Amino acid sequence: MQIEVSLNAAADAGLSARDLGFLLHKHPDHVHERATSAGTATIFFPDVGDDRTTAVLHLDVDPIGLVRGKSRQSDGLLDQYVNDRPYVANSFLSVAIARAFGQTLSGKSKERQTLADRALPFEARIVPVAVAGGAEIVREVFAPLGYEVEVIVLDASGPREIVDLRLKADIRLAALLNHLYVLVPVLDNAKHWWIDGDEIEKLLAKGEGWLADHPARELIARRALKHRRALIHQALDRLSETALETDEGEDDAPQPEPEAPLETPIRLHDLRLDTVSAVLREAGAGTVLDLGCGEGKLIQRLIKESWVARILGVDPSVRTLERATRRLRLDTAGERMRERVGLQMGSLTYGDRRWRGFDAATLVEVIEHIDPPRLSALELSLFAAARPQTVVVTTPNREYNALFEGLEDGALRHPDHRFEWTRAEFEAWGARVAAAHSYAVAFQPIGPEDETHGAPSQMAVFSRGAAEERA
């Protein structure tokens, strides 16, 4: 099985197709070999020129090695030997891509970073590919990503069609390889490795920037996670939480909050962070879990405080966490700072044992981005499982929206808000959660208060210690 990747360069393109070697971190004049768990990956360049250069990743799978040491009872001895695993493009090829082109997958190029960041005219050929469910699935998964797709059926006599797949697009090389890494096993529908919760993180990382809004994302998640329902639901929930961002040509500068034009005149964003920081200081919170940390603006404030010993920021978006890393300079920070501040990609509605043991947790303008049916899952993962001493939640006050110029009646401040609560609705929710999980709760306005509409933002401070003392 093999992948051919070709870079084309017109005479006026301002580059040479020979630069493909720099992008892949492989010298075109040499043959490169990498050992994988399934066999040997060989990388070579059969065509090298200024106008077109082709690189081939050929995987020679050891069929005996695949079954060596397996139990005779696992799948039946004959089935272990008589199958197409060594011959058709499948998840073994994904492993080879990661092994051979790891730096390219991450978008890095020491010599040609400008080209690595740029959409270039690439062609790819993957052959032979086994497609479960018919060749039309190939177009279903690749065409929405902007590819011209050509599928040549080589054999349609078996349970899966065997095809020669050819793709063409102006695309970043890292994006092309990430698409192949995820989607080749999806076509084959028979991943060879064990699937557990870590596979969700891998899928979301490789699918960052394109999978969340792919029209076939349910099919992709279902096959990538080997039809394990619990994992599929988690992955789809995480994809729903992830902000949809444009992959190609995106400006990596910090993004303004969509509600900022409304709230800037009253300096509401800074007021929220200042207020939350003061609450944490008063509560004596030496360790803080910042759920929905975004680009790390609250964390940036807290690391300046000597009373904060440890902070963990959690967000469902890899791209947002990358911005947070740059904002906090964690990529160049010393070991002591990296031990003090951590960032984690994760869903807010699925608890994580790493959330336990923190003095306080914060959700600053986050809860309104969660679908109402998923709030009960958040409550359980945070208040029942993690159980910090203090939980601080801020959210917009819908009543105050009437005072924002240009905001239509009934409109929400942010296009991704699933709801916005009135003061009474927020207090009812907070009181119910506090009673259910043995917390006390106090409410506080944030920002200038209007006699009729209240303050623009509202805060609930849940305290477990006070409630337990009264009990």
C-alpha positions in Angstrom: 0.0 0.0 0.0 1.3 3.5 -0.6 0.6 7.2 -0.8 2.0 9.4 -3.5 2.1 13.2 -2.9 3.0 15.5 -5.7 3.6 19.3 -5.6 3.1 21.2 -8.8 4.7 24.6 -9.4 3.9 26.9 -12.3 6.7 29.0 -13.7 5.4 32.2 -12.0 4.5 30.5 -8.7 7.5 31.9 -6.8 8.6 28.5 -5.6 10.2 25.3 -6.9 8.4 21.9 -6.6 11.7 20.6 -5.2 10.7 22.3 -2.0 8.5 19.3 -1.3 11.6 17.7 0.2 12.0 20.5 2.7 8.3 20.3 3.6 8.5 16.6 4.2 12.0 16.8 5.9 13.3 14.2 3.5 16.2 14.7 0.9 14.9 13.8 -2.6 18.1 12.2 -3.6 18.0 9.6 -0.8 15.8 6.6 0.1 14.5 6.8 3.6 13.2 3.9 5.7 11.3 3.9 9.0 10.3 0.9 11.0 6.6 0.8 12.1 4.7 -1.7 14.3 3.3 -3.3 11.1 6.4 -3.4 8.8 8.8 -1.0 7.0 7.8 2.4 5.6 10.0 3.5 2.7 10.0 7.1 1.4 11.5 7.9 -2.0 11.1 10.5 -4.7 10.5 9.0 -8.2 10.0 12.4 -9.9 12.1 15.5 -8.9 11.8 18.7 -10.9 11.2 22.4 -10.5 7.7 22.2 -12.0 6.6 18.8 -10.3 8.1 16.7 -7.6 6.5 13.5 -6.3 7.2 11.7 -3.0 6.0 8.2 -2.3 5.4 6.6 1.1 5.3 2.8 0.6 4.4 0.5 3.5 5.5 -3.1 3.3 3.5 -4.9 5.9 4.8 -8.1 7.4 1.7 -10.4 7.4 3.3 -13.0 9.7 4.3 -10.3 12.1 0.7 -9.2 12.4 -0.5 -12.5 13.9 2.7 -13.6 15.7 1.9 -14.2 19.3 -1.9 -14.0 18.9 -4.2 -16.4 20.5 -5.7 -19.1 18.3 -9.1 -18.3 19.8 -9.0 -14.5 19.0 -10.5 -14.4 15.5 -10.0 -17.9 14.3 -6.6 -19.0 13.0 -7.5 -19.0 9.3 -9.1 -15.5 9.5 -5.9 -14.1 11.0 -3.9 -15.2 7.9 -6.5 -14.9 5.1 -7.4 -11.2 5.0 -6.5 -8.0 3.2 -4.8 -6.2 6.1 -1.3 -6.3 4.6 -2.3 -5.1 1.2 -4.9 -2.3 1.3 -4.5 1.2 2.6 -5.8 1.2 6.2 -4.9 2.3 9.7 -1.4 0.8 9.3 -0.8 3.5 6.7 -2.0 6.2 9.2 0.7 4.9 11.6 3.3 5.1 8.9 2.3 8.7 8.1 2.7 9.7 11.7 6.0 7.8 11.9 7.5 9.2 8.7 6.0 12.7 8.5 5.5 13.7 12.2 6.9 17.2 11.8 5.0 17.8 8.6 1.7 16.7 10.3 2.2 19.4 12.9 2.7 22.1 10.2 6.4 22.6 11.0 9.2 23.2 8.4 12.6 24.4 9.6 13.7 25.6 6.1 10.4 26.5 4.4 7.9 27.5 7.1 6.3 30.1 4.8 5.5 27.4 2.4 4.3 25.1 5.1 1.8 27.8 6.1 0.6 28.3 2.6 -2.0 26.5 0.4 -0.1 24.9 -2.5 -1.3 22.8 -5.5 -1.0 19.3 -4.3 -2.1 16.0 -5.8 -2.3 12.8 -3.8 -2.8 9.2 -4.8 -3.6 6.4 -2.4 -3.7 2.8 -3.7 -5.2 0.3 -3.2 -7.9 1.5 -0.8 -10.7 -0.7 0.5 -13.9 1.2 0.9 -16.7 -0.2 3.1 -20.1 0.9 2.0 -19.3 1.8 -1.6 -17.0 4.2 -3.5 -19.5 7.1 -3.1 -18.4 7.3 0.5 -15.0 8.5 -0.7 -16.6 11.7 -2.2 -18.8 12.1 0.8 -15.8 12.5 3.1 -13.2 14.2 0.8 -15.2 16.5 -1.4 -16.5 18.8 1.4 -12.8 19.5 2.2 -12.3 21.1 -1.2 -10.7 18.2 -3.1 -11.3 17.2 -6.7 -11.9 13.5 -6.2 -11.3 10.8 -8.7 -12.2 7.2 -7.8 -11.1 4.3 -10.0 -12.8 1.0 -9.0 -10.3 -1.8 -9.2 -12.4 -4.6 -7.8 -16.0 -4.6 -6.8 -16.5 -8.3 -6.3 -15.8 -8.5 -2.5 -17.5 -7.1 0.6 -15.6 -3.9 0.2 -14.7 -2.2 -3.1 -11.0 -1.8 -3.9 -10.2 1.6 -5.5 -7.5 3.8 -6.7 -8.1 7.1 -5.0 -6.7 10.4 -6.5 -7.1 13.8 -4.8 -6.3 17.3 -6.0 -6.5 20.6 -4.1 -4.8 23.8 -3.2 -4.1 23.1 0.4 -1.5 23.2 3.2 0.5 20.0 3.2 -0.1 19.5 7.0 -3.9 19.7 6.3 -3.6 17.1 3.5 -1.7 14.6 5.6 -4.0 15.1 8.6 -7.0 14.5 6.4 -5.4 11.2 5.1 -4.4 10.2 8.6 -8.0 10.4 9.8 -10.0 9.4 6.7 -8.1 6.5 5.2 -9.1 4.3 8.2 -12.6 5.7 8.0 -12.9 4.4 4.4 -11.5 1.0 5.4 -13.7 0.9 8.6 -11.5 -1.6 10.3 -8.9 0.2 12.6 -6.3 -2.2 13.9 -5.5 -0.6 17.2 -7.4 -0.6 20.5 -9.9 2.3 20.9 -10.4 4.0 24.2 -11.0 7.6 25.5 -7.6 8.7 24.3 -8.7 8.1 20.7 -11.2 11.0 21.1 -8.3 13.4 21.9 -6.4 12.1 18.9 -9.4 12.4 16.6 -10.1 16.0 17.7 -6.5 17.0 17.5 -6.1 15.7 13.9 -9.5 17.0 13.0 -9.0 20.5 14.4 -10.3 23.2 12.1 -12.2 20.9 9.7 -14.0 18.0 11.4 -16.4 20.1 13.6 -18.3 21.4 10.6 -17.8 18.5 8.2 -21.3 17.3 6.9 -20.2 13.7 7.4 -18.7 14.2 10.9 -21.1 11.6 12.4 -20.0 8.9 9.9 -16.3 9.9 10.5 -16.6 9.8 14.3 -18.6 6.5 14.2 -16.0 4.7 12.0 -12.9 6.3 13.6 -14.1 5.2 17.0 -15.0 1.7 15.8 -18.7 2.1 16.5 -18.3 2.4 20.3 -21.4 4.4 21.2 -20.2 6.0 24.4 -17.1 7.3 22.7 -19.0 8.5 19.6 -21.4 10.6 21.8 -18.5 12.1 23.7 -16.7 13.0 20.5 -19.8 14.6 18.8 -20.5 16.6 22.0 -16.9 17.8 22.0 -17.2 18.8 18.3 -20.4 20.7 19.1 -18.7 22.6 21.8 -15.7 23.5 19.6 -16.0 27.0 18.0 -16.1 26.7 14.3 -12.9 28.3 12.9 -11.6 28.7 9.3 -8.6 26.5 8.8 -7.2 28.1 5.7 -5.5 31.5 6.0 -6.7 32.0 9.5 -5.1 34.9 11.4 -3.6 33.4 14.6 -3.8 36.7 16.5 -5.9 36.7 19.6 -9.6 36.9 18.6 -11.9 39.6 20.1 -15.0 38.4 22.0 -18.0 38.7 19.7 -19.9 40.6 22.4 -17.0 43.0 22.9 -18.4 45.9 20.8 -21.5 45.9 23.1 -19.7 45.6 26.4 -16.5 47.6 25.8 -17.9 51.0 26.8 -18.6 49.6 30.3 -15.3 47.7 30.5 -17.3 44.6 31.4 -14.7 42.0 30.4 -12.1 43.5 32.7 -14.6 43.9 35.5 -15.5 40.2 35.4 -11.9 39.1 35.6 -11.1 41.5 38.4 -14.2 40.4 40.3 -13.5 36.7 39.9 -9.9 37.2 40.9 -11.0 39.0 44.1 -13.4 36.2 45.0 -10.7 33.6 44.6 -8.3 35.6 46.7 -10.9 36.0 49.5 -11.7 32.2 49.3 -8.0 31.4 49.8 -7.9 29.4 46.6 -4.3 28.3 46.1 -5.2 25.9 43.2 -7.7 26.9 40.5 -9.4 25.0 37.7 -10.4 27.4 34.9 -13.1 25.6 32.8 -13.6 27.1 29.4 -10.3 29.0 29.8 -10.3 30.3 26.2 -7.1 32.2 25.4 -6.0 32.3 29.1 -7.0 35.8 30.1 -8.0 34.9 33.6 -5.0 32.6 34.0 -2.8 35.5 32.8 -4.1 37.5 35.8 -3.8 34.7 38.3 -0.2 33.8 37.6 0.8 37.3 38.8 -0.6 36.4 42.2 1.8 34.8 44.7 -1.2 33.1 46.5 -2.0 31.0 43.4 0.2 27.8 43.5 -1.3 25.9 40.6 -3.8 26.6 37.7 -5.2 24.2 35.1 -7.0 25.6 32.1 -9.5 23.4 30.2 -11.0 24.2 26.8 -12.5 22.0 23.9 -10.6 23.9 21.2 -6.9 23.0 20.3 -6.5 26.2 18.3 -7.7 28.3 21.3 -5.3 26.4 23.6 -2.5 27.2 21.2 -3.3 30.9 21.5 -3.4 30.5 25.3 0.1 28.9 25.2 1.4 31.9 23.2 -0.3 34.4 25.4 1.1 32.8 28.6 4.5 32.1 26.9 4.3 28.5 28.1 6.3 27.3 25.1 9.3 29.2 26.3 8.6 29.1 30.1 10.9 27.4 32.5 10.1 24.1 34.2 8.8 25.8 37.3 6.2 27.8 35.4 5.1 24.7 33.4 4.6 22.9 36.7 2.5 25.8 38.0 0.3 26.3 34.9 -1.2 23.6 32.7 -3.6 23.6 29.7 -5.8 20.6 28.8 -8.1 20.0 25.9 -11.4 18.5 27.2 -15.1 18.6 27.3 -16.8 20.5 30.1 -19.7 18.0 30.2 -17.6 14.9 30.7 -15.8 14.8 34.0 -12.1 14.1 34.3 -10.3 12.8 37.4 -7.6 15.4 36.8 -10.2 18.0 37.9 -10.2 16.7 41.4 -8.4 18.3 44.3 -8.6 21.9 43.2 -9.6 24.6 45.8 -11.7 26.4 43.3 -13.2 26.2 39.8 -14.3 29.0 37.5 -16.7 29.2 34.6 -16.4 32.8 33.3 -19.0 33.5 30.6 -19.0 29.8 29.6 -22.1 28.2 30.8 -24.3 30.0 28.3 -22.4 28.3 25.5 -23.6 24.8 26.6 -26.8 23.3 25.3 -29.4 23.3 28.1 -29.8 19.4 27.9 -26.1 19.1 28.6 -26.1 21.3 31.8 -27.0 18.3 34.0 -23.8 16.6 32.8 -21.7 19.7 33.6 -23.3 19.8 37.1 -22.4 16.2 37.8 -18.9 16.4 36.5 -18.1 19.6 38.4 -20.3 19.7 41.6 -20.6 15.9 42.2 -17.3 14.5 40.9 -14.6 17.2 41.0 -16.2 18.9 44.1 -13.9 22.0 44.6 -14.4 24.0 47.8 -15.5 27.1 45.7 -17.1 27.4 42.3 -17.5 30.8 40.6 -19.9 31.1 37.6 -20.5 34.3 35.7 -23.0 34.7 32.9 -24.8 37.5 31.1 -28.0 39.0 32.6 -30.6 38.8 29.7 -32.7 41.6 31.2 -29.8 44.1 30.6 -29.8 43.4 26.9 -32.6 46.0 26.5 -30.0 48.7 27.2 -27.5 47.8 24.5 -27.8 49.9 21.4 -28.3 48.0 18.2 -29.2 44.7 19.9 -32.6 43.6 18.6 -35.4 42.6 21.0 -34.9 38.9 22.0 -31.4 38.7 20.4 -28.5 37.2 22.4 -25.2 39.0 22.8 -23.1 36.2 21.2 -24.0 34.1 18.1 -22.9 30.9 19.9 -24.9 31.5 23.1 -27.4 28.7 23.6 -29.4 30.8 26.1 -29.1 33.8 28.4 -30.7 33.8 31.9 -32.6 36.5 33.7 -31.6 37.2 37.2 -34.5 35.0 38.6 -33.6 32.1 36.2 -30.0 32.2 37.2 -30.8 32.3 40.9 -33.2 29.4 40.5 -30.6 27.3 38.7 -27.9 28.2 41.3 -30.2 27.4 44.3 -31.2 24.0 42.8 -27.6 23.0 42.1 -26.3 24.1 45.5 -29.1 22.2 47.3 -28.5 19.0 45.3 -24.7 19.0 46.0 -24.4 20.4 49.5 -23.1 23.8 48.5 -24.1 27.3 49.8 -24.5 29.9 47.0 -24.4 33.7 46.9 -25.2 35.9 44.0 -23.6 39.2 43.0 -24.0 41.7 40.1 -21.1 42.7 37.9 -21.0 46.1 36.2 -23.1 49.2 36.5 -26.6 48.4 37.8 -29.8 49.7 36.2 -32.8 50.2 38.5 -35.0 48.2 36.3 -32.8 45.8 34.4 -30.0 45.1 36.9 -26.3 44.7 36.0 -25.0 43.5 32.6 -23.4 40.4 34.1 -24.2 38.2 37.1 -22.1 35.9 39.3 -22.8 32.9 41.5 -20.3 31.9 44.2 -20.8 28.3 45.4 -19.1 27.4 48.7 -18.9 23.8 49.9 -17.3 24.4 53.2 -20.0 26.9 54.5 -22.8 24.5 53.6 -21.1 21.5 55.3 -20.5 23.6 58.5 -24.3 24.4 58.6 -25.2 20.8 58.1 
